[in-house]
């Protein structure tokens, strides 16, 4: 390679580097707009790390909002659709309301006093609950990753539009069928994964094509030997019973439901 060729090659590399940096800056600017102004610097840096590491390829708009978290639609490098759940670090009552779920969890020996570290622990807890349920064959979103207060899981929907929650399902759906499938997945969580959903309601059940029923928001799930497990199961079943009764379903009594979920074991 002669001198002119070397100069030309160096210029090409420099142009490529500048173009790559400009693409990164454009993407980061777009990402700042997507994440709005609600996230602090540490959370933003966590998202940038995940993108730089190739865990997240693109992050799009918000698909669900709540007092404690926001969920964004994303894709990874393999083109798989993701739901990226970002726990907010500004909810003052969060730790107080969640402490009871974690204290008796043998997977977490030490409960951090720092609020941010507790949020990070809560995100890890949801990932672990998802992993245990998913690996046991329960219909829950496939877990992908967690880093600090950012959790990545399977997106349940089509082309960026999520499937409806149970309370959003159209009135012409067969609620008798949905009733049976919802109870079956609750029973699977209990019998196969050894867990009880800690906040079971029509707001944490998603209905996909088929229809199929998936449980979501598993951070509050507890093991069946947890001191709160029985009370949480009863409360969840009563909540679902009221919902389906209003939809005209001939619902079972609580004792029958408890026997069904537990597989006949008391």
C-alpha positions as CSV (number, residue, x, y, z in Angstrom):
1,X,0.0,0.0,0.0
2,X,1.5,3.3,-1.1
3,X,1.4,6.6,0.8
4,X,-1.8,7.9,-1.0
5,X,-3.6,4.6,-0.3
6,X,-2.7,4.8,3.4
7,X,-4.0,8.4,3.6
8,X,-7.2,7.3,1.9
9,X,-7.7,4.4,4.2
10,X,-7.1,6.6,7.3
11,X,-9.7,9.1,6.0
12,X,-12.2,6.2,5.4
13,X,-11.7,5.0,9.0
14,X,-12.1,8.5,10.4
15,X,-15.3,9.0,8.4
16,X,-16.7,5.7,9.6
17,X,-15.8,6.6,13.2
18,X,-17.5,10.0,12.9
19,X,-20.6,8.4,11.3
20,X,-20.8,5.8,14.1
21,X,-20.5,8.5,16.8
22,X,-23.2,10.6,15.1
23,X,-25.5,7.5,14.9
24,X,-24.9,7.0,18.6
25,X,-25.7,10.6,19.5
26,X,-28.9,10.5,17.4
27,X,-30.0,7.3,19.0
28,X,-29.2,8.7,22.5
29,X,-31.1,11.9,21.7
30,X,-34.1,9.8,20.6
31,X,-33.8,7.6,23.7
32,X,-33.8,10.7,25.9
33,X,-37.1,11.7,24.4
34,X,-38.6,8.2,24.8
35,X,-37.6,8.1,28.5
36,X,-38.9,11.6,29.1
37,X,-38.0,13.3,32.3
38,X,-39.1,10.8,34.9
39,X,-35.9,8.8,35.3
40,X,-32.8,9.8,37.2
41,X,-29.3,9.7,35.9
42,X,-28.4,6.2,37.3
43,X,-31.5,4.7,35.5
44,X,-30.6,6.4,32.3
45,X,-27.0,5.2,32.5
46,X,-28.3,1.7,33.1
47,X,-30.3,1.8,29.9
48,X,-27.3,3.1,28.0
49,X,-25.2,0.3,29.4
50,X,-27.7,-2.3,28.3
51,X,-27.8,-0.8,24.8
52,X,-24.0,-0.5,24.6
53,X,-23.7,-4.2,25.7
54,X,-26.1,-5.3,23.0
55,X,-28.7,-6.5,25.5
56,X,-31.2,-3.9,24.1
57,X,-31.0,-2.9,20.5
58,X,-33.8,-0.4,20.3
59,X,-36.1,1.1,22.9
60,X,-39.5,2.5,21.8
61,X,-42.5,4.1,23.5
62,X,-44.1,3.4,26.8
63,X,-46.8,0.6,26.8
64,X,-47.9,0.7,30.4
65,X,-47.6,3.2,33.2
66,X,-48.1,2.8,37.0
67,X,-47.2,4.5,40.2
68,X,-44.2,2.3,40.7
69,X,-43.0,1.4,37.2
70,X,-43.2,2.0,33.5
71,X,-43.0,-0.6,30.8
72,X,-41.4,0.1,27.4
73,X,-41.5,-1.8,24.2
74,X,-38.1,-2.8,22.9
75,X,-36.2,-5.2,20.7
76,X,-32.9,-7.1,21.3
77,X,-30.2,-7.8,18.7
78,X,-31.9,-11.0,17.7
79,X,-35.0,-9.0,16.8
80,X,-37.0,-10.4,19.7
81,X,-39.7,-8.2,21.1
82,X,-39.1,-7.2,24.8
83,X,-41.1,-5.5,27.5
84,X,-38.6,-3.4,29.5
85,X,-39.9,-2.7,33.0
86,X,-38.3,0.3,34.8
87,X,-39.0,0.6,38.4
88,X,-39.3,4.2,39.6
89,X,-37.0,5.3,42.4
90,X,-39.4,8.1,43.6
91,X,-42.2,6.1,45.2
92,X,-42.0,6.9,49.0
93,X,-44.4,4.2,50.1
94,X,-42.9,1.5,47.9
95,X,-40.5,-0.1,50.4
96,X,-43.0,0.0,53.3
97,X,-45.7,-1.7,51.2
98,X,-43.4,-4.4,49.9
99,X,-41.2,-5.2,52.8
100,X,-43.4,-8.1,54.1
101,X,-43.0,-10.0,50.8
102,X,-39.2,-9.9,51.0
103,X,-38.5,-10.4,54.7
104,X,-39.5,-14.1,54.7
105,X,-38.0,-14.9,51.3
106,X,-35.0,-17.3,51.9
107,X,-33.5,-16.2,48.5
108,X,-32.7,-12.8,50.0
109,X,-30.7,-13.0,53.2
110,X,-30.1,-9.3,53.7
111,X,-32.6,-6.5,53.2
112,X,-30.9,-3.3,52.2
113,X,-31.7,-0.1,54.1
114,X,-30.9,2.1,51.1
115,X,-34.1,2.8,49.1
116,X,-32.5,2.5,45.7
117,X,-30.9,-0.8,46.6
118,X,-34.2,-2.1,47.8
119,X,-35.8,-1.2,44.4
120,X,-32.9,-3.1,42.7
121,X,-33.6,-6.1,45.0
122,X,-37.3,-5.9,44.1
123,X,-36.4,-6.1,40.4
124,X,-34.2,-9.1,41.0
125,X,-37.0,-10.7,42.9
126,X,-39.4,-10.3,40.0
127,X,-36.8,-11.9,37.6
128,X,-36.3,-14.8,40.0
129,X,-40.0,-15.4,40.3
130,X,-40.4,-15.3,36.6
131,X,-37.5,-17.7,36.0
132,X,-38.9,-20.2,38.5
133,X,-42.4,-20.0,37.1
134,X,-41.3,-20.0,33.4
135,X,-39.0,-23.0,34.0
136,X,-41.8,-24.9,35.7
137,X,-44.0,-24.5,32.6
138,X,-46.3,-21.8,34.0
139,X,-47.7,-19.3,31.5
140,X,-45.7,-16.1,32.4
141,X,-43.5,-13.8,30.3
142,X,-40.1,-15.3,29.5
143,X,-37.5,-13.5,31.6
144,X,-34.4,-12.1,29.9
145,X,-32.4,-9.9,32.2
146,X,-32.3,-7.5,35.2
147,X,-29.8,-4.7,35.8
148,X,-30.4,-2.5,38.8
149,X,-34.0,-1.3,38.5
150,X,-34.4,-2.4,34.9
151,X,-36.1,-5.7,34.1
152,X,-36.4,-7.2,30.6
153,X,-38.9,-9.9,29.7
154,X,-40.9,-11.3,26.8
155,X,-43.3,-8.8,25.2
156,X,-46.8,-10.3,25.1
157,X,-48.4,-8.6,22.0
158,X,-48.1,-8.0,18.3
159,X,-46.0,-5.3,16.6
160,X,-45.7,-3.2,19.7
161,X,-49.3,-3.4,20.7
162,X,-49.7,-5.4,23.9
163,X,-52.5,-8.0,24.5
164,X,-55.3,-6.9,26.7
165,X,-55.5,-7.4,30.4
166,X,-58.4,-9.5,31.7
167,X,-60.4,-6.4,32.7
168,X,-59.9,-4.9,29.2
169,X,-61.2,-8.0,27.3
170,X,-64.2,-7.3,25.0
171,X,-67.6,-8.2,26.3
172,X,-68.2,-10.7,23.5
173,X,-65.4,-13.0,24.8
174,X,-66.3,-16.3,26.4
175,X,-65.7,-15.5,30.0
176,X,-66.6,-19.0,31.1
177,X,-63.6,-20.2,29.1
178,X,-61.4,-17.4,30.5
179,X,-62.5,-18.3,34.0
180,X,-61.4,-21.9,33.6
181,X,-58.1,-21.0,32.0
182,X,-57.3,-18.3,34.6
183,X,-57.9,-20.8,37.4
184,X,-55.7,-23.4,35.6
185,X,-52.7,-21.0,35.4
186,X,-53.2,-20.0,39.1
187,X,-53.1,-23.7,39.9
188,X,-50.1,-24.3,37.8
189,X,-48.2,-21.5,39.6
190,X,-49.1,-23.2,42.9
191,X,-48.5,-26.8,42.0
192,X,-45.7,-26.6,39.5
193,X,-43.7,-23.6,40.7
194,X,-44.7,-23.6,44.4
195,X,-45.8,-20.0,44.4
196,X,-48.8,-17.8,45.1
197,X,-49.3,-14.6,43.2
198,X,-49.3,-11.8,45.8
199,X,-51.6,-9.5,43.9
200,X,-53.9,-11.7,41.9
201,X,-56.6,-9.8,40.1
202,X,-58.1,-9.0,36.7
203,X,-55.3,-6.3,36.3
204,X,-52.5,-8.9,36.5
205,X,-53.9,-11.4,34.1
206,X,-53.2,-11.0,30.3
207,X,-55.2,-12.6,27.6
208,X,-53.4,-13.5,24.4
209,X,-54.6,-15.1,21.2
210,X,-56.3,-18.4,21.5
211,X,-57.3,-17.3,24.0
212,X,-54.4,-18.1,26.4
213,X,-54.0,-16.7,29.8
214,X,-50.7,-15.4,31.3
215,X,-49.9,-14.1,34.7
216,X,-47.9,-10.9,34.9
217,X,-46.4,-8.7,37.6
218,X,-44.9,-11.6,39.6
219,X,-42.7,-9.5,41.9
220,X,-45.2,-10.0,44.7
221,X,-45.4,-13.7,44.3
222,X,-44.4,-15.7,47.4
223,X,-43.6,-19.3,48.1
224,X,-46.4,-21.5,49.2
225,X,-44.7,-21.9,52.7
226,X,-44.5,-18.1,53.1
227,X,-46.6,-16.9,56.2
228,X,-48.7,-14.7,53.9
229,X,-49.3,-17.3,51.2
230,X,-52.7,-18.6,52.3
231,X,-54.1,-15.2,52.9
232,X,-52.8,-13.9,49.6
233,X,-54.3,-16.9,47.7
234,X,-57.7,-16.4,49.4
235,X,-57.7,-12.7,48.6
236,X,-56.7,-13.3,45.0
237,X,-59.4,-16.0,44.4
238,X,-62.1,-13.8,46.0
239,X,-61.0,-10.9,43.8
240,X,-61.2,-13.1,40.6
241,X,-64.5,-14.6,41.8
242,X,-66.1,-11.1,42.1
243,X,-64.9,-10.2,38.6
244,X,-66.1,-13.3,36.8
245,X,-69.4,-13.3,38.7
246,X,-70.1,-9.8,37.3
247,X,-69.4,-11.2,33.8
248,X,-72.2,-13.8,34.3
249,X,-70.0,-16.8,35.1
250,X,-71.4,-19.4,37.4
251,X,-68.4,-19.3,39.8
252,X,-67.4,-21.9,42.3
253,X,-67.3,-21.3,46.1
254,X,-64.0,-20.5,47.8
255,X,-63.4,-23.9,49.3
256,X,-63.8,-25.6,45.9
257,X,-61.4,-23.1,44.4
258,X,-58.8,-23.6,47.1
259,X,-59.0,-27.4,46.6
260,X,-58.6,-27.0,42.8
261,X,-55.6,-24.7,43.0
262,X,-53.8,-26.8,45.6
263,X,-54.6,-30.0,43.7
264,X,-56.7,-31.5,46.4
265,X,-54.1,-31.1,49.1
266,X,-54.9,-29.2,52.3
